[in-house]
Amino acid sequence: MDCESDTIDSPKPPGPGGDPIHEEGVRLDTKSLFRAILPELDALETFLNETLSDVDPGVKGVVSHLLGVGGKRIRPSLVFLAAKFGKAPHSDKILPVAAATELIHMATLVHDDVVDQALVRRGRLTVHTKWSRRVAVLAGDYLFAQAFRLLARTGDPRATDIMAKVVYDMCQGEIQESIVALEEGPVSEAVYLERIGKKTAIFLAESCRIGAIMADADERFVKALETFGWGLGLGFQIVDDMLDLTASSVSFGKALGADLRAGIMTLPLIHALAHSPDRLRLAALARQGARGEGDVAEVRGILGASGSFAYAEQKAKTFVADALEGIKGLPSCEAKEALTSMASFVMERQA
């Protein structure tokens, strides 16, 4: 069912009331959450494999490893769902654009793992661990190149322009994060929100926008979906930053406390540094990079006692509520239900 219509309906509020949005309470269950776009997601996997299969045998092992790591496919799913609200929901531009968003996301993760010196990603060795830092950097570059080849082949310059701006903003956000991590002194919540806006929210917002634009959606739908993606992205990143300290390492698929060890100021830490009676001890731990598991556990205890996790969770809920408010005027359909359930997933996920 496509959604291009003038009918106005309100979304159901997010919550644990029975939406099957987790698999065993941890992982995203795409079959239940994205039933409106299951054919598109199946086509995406085939397309990604075909796109990345035409490589030199020496590169094939790296590519196969990256595809095997998998992922939630949130960004291409947003492209597909947003396209449902357009006049041309089955445009031949949509699949390559959706694939490009996933390739860009994969590329950023490969490069992030090099910068963070991460050993595992989603429970599997990172590329730089399995091969080398040089191979990982070049693999990320290869994925970026493939993504922009796909965007160029749509023949629509808007597609290339939108995603180029996304990468531009994401790089700015990552650079800002790295520079701040090297500097001493407090980081404001406003600076943090600006950074995660560039680092995460812009990508989800533009994934929604590009899907709607490629499907020739009305401008009011484009703006509504962009607003949804922005709020969803802010909420997603705040929860992700919380999970870096609170999740189990098994479900999270990577080592906990990575941000803390890198000196990155996340929202729970920013709040605690301003409000905790143990702020001096916390500041010392943050400056030295909380090297051991005992340090990470101590930081987690300080943040919990100061109500910093609760504060960050409420902030995330506020942004997700803003996201839902943004799509309040969209027509009622399976795609809208999926977007609403995705908002629930962001707040309930454990990995």
Secondary structure, DSSP 4 states (H G I P E B T S, - for coil): ----SS----PPPPSSSS---EETTTEE-HHHHTGGGHHHHHHHHHHHHHHHHSS-HHHHHHHHHHHHH----HHHHHHHHHHTTSS-TT-TTHHHHHHHHHHHHHHHHHHHHHHHT-SEETTEE-HHHHS-HHHHHHHHHHHHHHHHHHHHHTT-HHHHHHHHHHHHHHHHHHHHHHHHHHS-S---HHHHHHHHIIIIIHHHHHHHHHHHHHTT--HHHHHHHHHHHHHHHHHHHHHHHHHHHHS-HHHHSS-TTHHHHTT---HHHHHHHHH-TTHHHHHHHHHHT--SHHHHHHHHHHHHHTTHHHHHHHHHHHHHHHHHHHTTTSPPSHHHHHHHHHHHHHHH---
